[in-house]
């Protein structure tokens, strides 16, 4: 594992009106590791993830990614990073309903200028890797929740990002489907060398991580799993 962290948040502060969402929150993620952000609802864990991904801008503090100050970048620069080097998985997948599952997975590549045929070929390989190649021609509304979430994971990994952010990726699934999604997700991320930042309130999901960061009242306490 690299000595220097790939992604670092330092003393992040963020308020929404009078509500303190983050209060001196700090965390570090190394290349290739899985970090679980744990905590009760409203603790600030999703807000922290969104700051790490450059979606939210903190009021104070700094986020650095690969030595670059993410908080000092323009919105367009952060958006470009999310298209190329950062992947995102949400609780409900957020697939484009008008596109087939294959086209959904290919979409990030197409947005980055990849030829259609090459993008679809890569997307098909990722659907096979996530064990959902049989839904390639179906639209999101025609597949189960577990299948849809595997498609969303494939989409997040198709550009081979350096970091994948997952916000409650199994929160809408039953335990069996959630377990399989996590098995496939973490295995695929480790094979590609991607770091994963995972928000969850479920211990069985956090068990797939290398480290946990417990978020309470916008503050962070980190600990390492004993394996």
Buried (B, 14 or more C-beta within 10 A) or exposed (E): EEEEBBBBBBEBBBBEEEEBBBBEBBBBBBBBBBBBBBBEEBBBBBBBBBBBBBBBBBEEBBBBBBEEEBBEBEEEEBBBBBBBBBBBBBBBBBBEEEBBBBBBBBBBBBEEEBEEEEBBEBBBBBBEBBEBBEBBEBBBEEBEBBBBBBBBBBBBBBBEBBBBBBBBBBBBBEEEBBBBBBEBBBEBBBEBEBBBBBBBBBEEBBEBBBBBBBBBEBBBEBEEEEE
